[in-house]
Amino acid sequence: MDGINKIIERIEAETREEISAMQAETAEKCRGIKEAYDKIAQEEYWKAVRAGVQECELQVQRLSSTAAMESKKSILAMKQDAVSRIFEEATKVICNLPEDRYVDFLARLAGNAASTGLEEIIFNSRDKQNYSKAVTKAANEIAKKRGLLPKLTVSEQTGNFKGGLMVKQGDIEVNCSVEKLVELSRTELAAQVAEVLFAE
């Protein structure tokens, strides 16, 4: 039981480190996404934001303080929706990285999430078909460099997630799906993304 606790603690520590690295990478990618789509998405987005803000300002002038409060809630919801769309776009961008970068990304996830080197790697069906062999080979190299057995294998299971992977040994699973990583990053990065989007 003590060994399992040590494995769990080790997995948690390694996962936290990987999540921190991925949070930084995700923050950088979010900034990159904003810049890449600025000409197309931002023009339309800012038109909608300006129209929404103007409409809200008119409502504030006509309505009582209660209506003004509702207007602020609408603006907040719109901003939250915009932030959500940025994180959804980040998920798409990560899942559609060029093959070499995506394989490297998945290999680092698996190699660093492994705690023994004997785990199975669960891919989604697309990644399993296209990248599983290359990812597993590279992940085993990472595991070996970390002093683990380089015996990570491709699981028979497939995961229901857009990208990323899961590392499993017995009942212990480390969820490294892109959705989960973006979700974990969202708490820390949402305020920064909103600041970039809504800077005056």
C-alpha positions, -999 to 999 in steps of 0.1 A, spaced: 0 0 0 29 23 8 44 16 -26 11 25 -43 9 58 -24 45 66 -35 36 58 -71 5 80 -68 25 108 -52 51 105 -79 24 105 -106 8 136 -90 41 154 -88 51 146 -123 16 155 -136 18 188 -118 51 196 -134 39 186 -168 7 206 -163 27 236 -153 48 233 -184 17 228 -205 0 257 -189 29 279 -199 28 264 -234 -9 268 -236 -6 304 -225 19 310 -253 -3 292 -278 -33 313 -267 -13 344 -274 -2 329 -308 -38 320 -316 -50 355 -309 -23 370 -332 -28 344 -359 -66 350 -361 -65 387 -353 -72 400 -389 -101 376 -395 -117 368 -362 -110 399 -343 -126 423 -368 -159 405 -366 -155 399 -329 -148 435 -321 -178 446 -342 -200 423 -321 -184 435 -289 -188 472 -298 -223 466 -309 -230 447 -277 -214 474 -255 -233 502 -273 -265 484 -269 -258 478 -232 -249 515 -228 -283 525 -243 -301 501 -220 -283 514 -190 -294 549 -199 -331 538 -202 -334 513 -174 -333 514 -137 -304 502 -116 -318 467 -117 -318 467 -155 -283 481 -154 -272 452 -133 -287 428 -158 -269 446 -186 -236 441 -168 -244 404 -164 -249 402 -202 -216 418 -209 -199 394 -185 -216 364 -201 -205 376 -235 -169 380 -223 -170 346 -207 -183 332 -240 -154 349 -259 -129 335 -234 -145 300 -238 -142 303 -276 -105 311 -273 -99 280 -251 -119 259 -276 -97 273 -304 -66 265 -284 -78 229 -281 -83 227 -319 -49 243 -326 -31 218 -303 -49 188 -318 -40 200 -353 -3 208 -348 20 196 -376 27 159 -373 62 162 -360 53 187 -333 21 168 -323 40 135 -320 67 152 -299 40 168 -277 22 134 -272 55 116 -265 64 142 -238 30 138 -222 33 100 -221 70 98 -212 66 123 -183 32 109 -171 46 74 -168 57 63 -133 70 28 -140 74 27 -177 51 -3 -179 19 17 -185 -5 15 -215 -10 46 -236 -46 52 -245 -51 73 -277 -82 85 -294 -90 66 -326 -74 91 -350 -42 94 -330 -40 57 -324 -42 50 -361 -18 78 -372 7 84 -344 7 56 -318 38 38 -329 59 69 -332 46 84 -300 52 52 -280 87 48 -293 96 84 -284 78 82 -251 98 51 -242 130 70 -249 118 97 -225 109 71 -199 143 55 -203 161 88 -198 140 92 -166 153 59 -153 121 40 -160 116 8 -179 110 17 -215 81 -7 -219 52 17 -226 26 0 -249 -4 11 -270 -36 2 -252 -63 -18 -270 -87 8 -256 -94 41 -274 -103 72 -256 -132 96 -263 -113 128 -264 -102 152 -291 -64 149 -286 -37 141 -262 -37 107 -244 -41 89 -212 -15 68 -194 -29 38 -175 -15 11 -153 -41 -10 -135 -66 13 -119 -44 43 -121 -50 67 -150 -33 99 -158 -55 121 -180 -33 140 -204 -61 147 -229 -58 181 -245 -93 190 -232 -82 182 -196 -49 201 -200 -67 232 -214 -93 229 -187 -66 228 -160 -49 258 -177 -81 277 -180 -84 286 -143 -50 302 -143 -51 317 -178 -87 329 -181 -80 363 -165 -49 368 -187 -68 358 -219 -97 382 -209 -72 410 -203 -56 405 -237 -91 403 -254 -107 432 -236 -77 455 -231 -88 491 -236 
